[in-house]
């Protein structure tokens, strides 16, 4: 039996953080929404059932057992900040690449004009 500081409340909070309704979890577990509600009121559940719930929530049983809302919020914000940093970096790279592409296109156009002038000169001499 898993006895980890009101496991049902942790399951409920993880479900909510995953933006999952009780009905969705119930369908994944093959039980009714009322059974999920009752599950979320339990102080403890057996390890085998915890494994099933964890799979349905897309987390590990340990993630449920050790769930800490403050840590989860911290992780969310940290990952969010890192994702924003990555997106900003990606945007800067994209802008830089677009500038380089524009510069290369201008250089190609200049070389085409130079080439056309050389062909004209050669035609006049020949």
VENHUVEN-V366571 format. One record per backbone hydrogen bond with DSSP energy under -1.0 kcal/mol. NH is the residue of the N-H (numbers start at 1). CO is the residue of the C=O. Records with the same first field share a line. If there is no record, write none. Layout:
NH = CO, CO
This chain:
2 = 45
7 = 43
8 = 42
10 = 6
11 = 7
12 = 8
13 = 9
14 = 10
15 = 11
16 = 12
17 = 13
18 = 14
19 = 16
20 = 15
25 = 21
26 = 22
27 = 23
28 = 24
29 = 25
30 = 26
31 = 26
36 = 32
37 = 33
38 = 34
39 = 35
40 = 36
41 = 38
42 = 39
45 = 2
50 = 46
51 = 47
52 = 48
53 = 49
54 = 50
55 = 51
56 = 52
57 = 53
58 = 54
59 = 54
64 = 60
65 = 61
66 = 62
67 = 64
72 = 68
73 = 69
74 = 70
75 = 71
76 = 72
77 = 73
78 = 74
79 = 75
80 = 76
81 = 77
82 = 78
83 = 79
84 = 80
85 = 81
86 = 82
87 = 83
88 = 84
89 = 85
90 = 86
91 = 87
92 = 88
93 = 89
94 = 90
95 = 91
96 = 92
97 = 93
98 = 94
99 = 95
100 = 96
101 = 97
102 = 98
103 = 99
104 = 100
105 = 101
106 = 102
107 = 103
108 = 104
109 = 105
110 = 106
111 = 107
112 = 108
113 = 109
114 = 110
115 = 111
116 = 112
117 = 113
118 = 114
119 = 115
120 = 116
121 = 117
122 = 118
123 = 119
124 = 120
125 = 121
126 = 122
